[in-house]
Amino acid sequence: MLPRFLATLAALTLAVVSVSAAELTAQQKAWLAKAHRHEKAGWIYLHIEGEPRERGFQHGYLLAHEIAEGLRVTAAQWEHDSSFDWTWLKEQTNGFIAAGVDAECREEMEGIAEGMNAAGVATTYADILAFNASIETTGYWWPEVAGKFSGSATVVTVPKEMCSSFIATGRMTKDGKIVLGHNTMSDFTLAIYNVVLDLVPAKGHRILMQTQAGWIHSGTDFFLTDAGLVGSETTIGNFKGFSEKGTPEFVRFRRATQDAGSIDEWCEIMKRGNNGGYANSWLIGDIKTNEIARLELGLKYVGFERTKDGYYVGSNIAENLKILRLETETHDTDIRTSPVARRVRWKQLMKANAGSIDLAKAKEFEADCTDVCFDTTGRPAALGLNARGDLGAQFVNPHREPFKPAGTCDAKVVDATMAAQMKFAGRWGSADGLAFDADQFLSAHPQYDWMTGLLKSRPSQPWVEFTAGERP
């Protein structure tokens, strides 16, 4: 007999219902004629355009099977981590999430569901809404309410250690202009952010961003717009606080990125109605002014800095002292922890490379494996900017789970010249090109056998470039 969880996983697999693809209407055919997808070096490139429902339909139809798989994996991970199923999560959260969704975002998500159904993959708007909100409901809402169900006042949660990023300008870069680099750190089961979305809305700015199938936001977050803005974020680790009132983070991100024409406008939209969901340090640049900024959004407190001559880094530790001391539980000098170790490494790299930072350097930074606390040999390690938790026991570090399959799953870089052309370079998989074999890992570490069917291999991939409007 299958263990209960694996039996549930099998049921979830069957729950992705395939139905006969609907006969497309003339309008739907016209919508699809404007959209296209192709694959490159592990990425899926998706171009969508038009009104909200129109571009949502394009998205849902062309990525229907990838969206269904993303829903399956996310639901299974959630049930393993919480013991509650996906339907329960939707029932508990979709009400207050939906209240903060504007009409345009709702129409686009409804279009995604409509497109999936037309492609023969049954789903609902409720699923797409819950999927888009899953970072903030599972990672922020759930820790706040879990005590009601566990019988305790608090719940132990895994520290949020996701992403390593920098942005530099002025005297720090080779040409004096903006350079931005970012990699995504994730549980390998959830490493499904391999969509490059080229989005041309009927109103607002064109967006080229990394995301995952079925999302109207980025989630990683790495983006550029035709307003000349470039941006990324790193999660604020060990953060506590969430409000069911307010605007979800995924909606604020989308509105800011589509509507804003400047750093100030972008930051104001992100702060408006802040619910504390997905609390991040945002690194933003404007290639029109050569200015960069760091916006740190907690729930109660906000940090903001800006410069035309310097750099900002992100490694999952808040720089703003109010956020750090009052809204997180991070010890900012404990180099045994990933955020602090990576912040130290960022400082070393910025100091050593001042005045010479360019795209080549940015790629090197995001692939840097140095562990400044336990192993400075440059081998892949859990505490490196390019983290690989699966490769080491980490027995000397009480803060790390031995051999946990989590770490860096991509890398992206952009400079002012590329941004002006609406293009960036990306690498899918470990930022240093090291492959991950899921079957081999599960065979060596049976404590993770619950991940069978969820954990995917990622072969070594090259760096490739993406441009808005490109064709295969």
Order of alpha helices (4+ residues) and beta strands (2+ residues): alpha-alpha-beta-beta-alpha-alpha-alpha-alpha-alpha-alpha-alpha-beta-beta-beta-beta-beta-beta-beta-alpha-alpha-beta-beta-beta-beta-alpha-alpha-alpha-beta-beta-alpha-beta-alpha-beta
